[in-house]
Each structure stands twice: as structure tokens, then as C-alpha cells.
Amino acid sequence: MDTRSKILNRTGLIHQLETLRASGKRIVLTNGCFDVLHVGHVRYLTGARREGDVLVVAVNSDSSERRLKGPGRPILPERARAELVAALEAVHYVLIFDEPNVEPLLRELRPHVHAKGTDYTANTVPEREVAAQLGIRVAIAGDPKAHSTRDLIARIQGRSDA
């Protein structure tokens, strides 16, 4: 399968998820920048996939990542990041989004589970209230947060602050 075919726009994704939901599939939504893909990302997405049948990954747009991470980011453009994430076996669909968080996507996509990484707790997930209102279970997935793109970039640049 061409991994680029896993990257959908909102309309296409909503249609796919309606079909999957009608056949009884449990849908998981997770999100992130995935700027320089590393083992922590793979473990996070693999853990998120275990929470249901279909894993949808929302990848921050370039402008969204710049707002979140600051100047010099992203390293890779959004389409490249989306394609790398889509190439992972655990991932079924990828959507590029521009909002500051995934609350609008939770409302539009209505997943069964919203998965976040271990840098969050059930009480610190930014979208927890919207998820609760919609009856979406929040799950914490992945290994302990011992990996970061920021640290990886610093190591590549030879900086000692990593």
C-alpha cells in the first residue's frame, strides 16, 4: 500500500471512519508534531494502536508546530512528517491539522479513544473536558518520556544542553 494513500483530508477521513464505525471498529485518535521521528514516537503510536482497532494520527501543520515549538521548527515539512507517520504499521490514517489542539477533531471525528503520550496524565490532557463531554475515553500510551525531538536536534547540532 502506498503510505500516501493513508493521508486523508477531513471529509475523506470522516467518511472512512463512518464506514469503520458502522462495522463495529473502535477508533483511536492521537496527535503530535512528529518533527524528527524517533523511537519514542514509534512506541507511543504502537501503544495508542493497542487501544482500539483503527489508529488515526493528527499531525500538526507547519504553522501549528511553529506556534507550539517556536522558531526553527518544524525541521521537516508537514507532508513529509505525515508520510513518515503513515509508513508506520500501527497507523491506519493520518490527517494534517492546523488548530492549537485536537478538540475540534474530537468533535468532528468522534473517536472511541483519545490517546496521549506519557508526558501527560489523565488530569493534564488538554482536551480531557471535551473528551469527557463526548464520552471519549482518554488513554495514556507509550513508554516513559525519555525521548524528545528537542534533545535529538540538540545532539545533532552538537549542543551540550541536551
N, C-alpha and C positions, 0 to 999 in steps of 0.2 A: 504494500500500500504506500502510495506517495504521502509522506507525512504532511505535506502542504494541504492535502485534502481534509485534514483534521482541523484546520484553522478556518473557523466559520465567522460570519457576521452575526449580529444578534438575531435577525429574522430567521436565518438558516438554523441557528442553534436552537432557538425556541421551538421551531418545527420538529427538529430531530428529537428534542427532549420530550415533546408531547407524545410522539410515537413510542419512545422508550418507556415513558411513564405508563402509558396505556397497556404496555406488555408486562407491567409489574416490576420493571427495573428500578433500583434505588440509585438516585443521582447524588453525587457529591460535588460540591463546588469548593475550590480553593483558589488562592490568588497570590501573586507576588511579582517582583520585578524580574528575577532570574537573569540578571545582567551578565554575569560570568558564571555559567553553570558549573556547579561543584557537587561533591558527594553529599553534602548536606541537603541540597535540593533534591537529589535522587531519592534519598532516604525519606524526606518529607513527602514527596509525591507518591512514593510507594506506600507509605503509611496511610496517606489520605485515600488512596485507591482501596485499601482494605476496609474502609468504612462503608462501601457500597458496591454497586455493580458498574457504574459509569462515572469516570472522573473527568470533570470539566475544570480546566485551569484558565483563570482570567489573568492575563499578563498585562501589567501596566504599560500604557503607551509611553512613547518617548517624553512627551511633555509632562505626563503624570509622574514619571520617575524623576525627572529633573526637579519637579516641585517637592518630591519626597526626599531625594538624596542629595540635591544640591548641584553646584557647577561641576562640569566634567563628567556627568552621568547623563544618560547611560553610556557605557562603553560600546555595546552592540546595539544596532537599531532594532526597533520593535519587531519587525518582520523576521529578522534573524533569530531574536530571542524566542519568538513564538514557534518558529520552525524547530529550533533545538528542543524546546519543551515537548512539542508534538512528536518528536522522534523517540521519546521515552515510551517503553512498553506499557507502563502503568496509565498513560494518558490517552483518553479517548477523543477529547475535543479541546480546542484552545480558542479563546476569544481575547482580542486586544481591547482594553477598556481605558477610558480617559478620566473617570471620576476619581476623587481622592480616596474613596473606599468602595467596597462592593455592596453597600446597602441597596442601591438601585438594581443591581444584578440579582440580589436575593429576592427582591420583589418581582422582578420580571421572570426569572428562571425557575423560582420555587423549588430549589433542590431539597432533598430529604435531610442532607447533612452539609454543614459549612465547616470545613476543616482549616485549622490554622496551625502554624508551626509551634515548636516547644519554647519559642521566645515569648509566647503568650500563655496565660492561664484562662480558665473558663471565665474569670472575672475581669480580665483585661482585654478580651477580644473586642475591638472597636464596634463591631456590628452585632454584638450579643443581644441588645434590646430588640432590634428589628428581627433578628432570627427568632427570638422568643415569641414576639407578636405573631410571626408567620408559622409557628410550630416547627421550625427548622432546628434540628439538633446540632449543637456545636461540639466538635471533636478536636482534640489536640493531637497532632500526628508528627511523626518523625523522631529522630534521635535528639539527645540533648544538644542545645545550640552551641556547638564547638567549632562551627564553620561560618565564615561570613565572606561575602564578596569584598567588603571594605578591606578586611585583613589580607585577602588574596591579592588584591590590587596593590596594597602597600608592599607586600613581599615581592611582587613582580617588579615594582619600582625601586626595590632595594631600600625602602624606608625602614627605620628601626622602631617605628611606633606601632607595628603590627603585633 
